[in-house]
């Protein structure tokens, strides 16, 4: 079972993602409400995959992504954001994100994306 860390400032979104993932055979090992907390939990929990919101207080998802990649260059981070702007997508991918999912997303799309990364 793949272990996932969810990083999103919106509690309802963390709960929605957690529910979808657990229903589809993923183990949610932790949650964080901002990039700083996400980095700490990444170090502590060593998840297989991180889902990361881009727009968060204190530290953006892209800054947290860069910090996680400095710790673990092979980290599997999938960016989730309502801001499906090309600039953000490019910056996330260039910073090491394995994929990008635009909110609102369909459950099947999120699961397919995470399964592909889990099996790569």
ABEGO torsion letter per residue (X at the ends): XBBBBBBBABAAAAAAAAAAAAAAGBBBABBBABAAAAAAAAAAAGBABBBBBABBBGBBAAAAAAAAAAABAABBBBBBBABABAAAAAAAAAAGBABBBBOBBBAAAAAAAAAAAAAX
